[in-house]
């Protein structure tokens, strides 16, 4: 009888990319990585677990105005481990730019477009970014990114 192959721990898969690990709640580990490594991290996850076993469930942007940063949290369900991990990157608030993962993970389209429209985070390589994807035209005309903590209406 053959033994089942052990499913690798994401921490082992990403070990050299992780700046620090945080535990948000049981079964929800957060791996903080450098923004320049997000594409490599996503690629490793897909290569290790496969496209049908690693599901990008959300990308959430957070404006941390008091720290001068924007955070991006990539929520990934790893089905064989029944675990959700978060890949977190920090961007300077004055120039929030990161490379798109759209060509690696086509399902990221809505997440990147929404984050751009609501927070102004630029995803290099995503040719579909535009204002008005989620916010109404009057907000676009005012140049407001509504989820920024300093947004003025």
Secondary structure, DSSP 8 states (H G I E B T S, - for coil): ---------HHHHHGGGEEEEEEEETTEEEEEE-GGGHHHHHHHHHHHH-TTTEEEEEEEEEEEGGGTEEEEEEEEEEGGGTEEEEEEEEEEGGG-EEE--TTT-GGGHHHHHHHHHHH--EEET-TT--TTSSS-HHHHHHT--TTSTT---
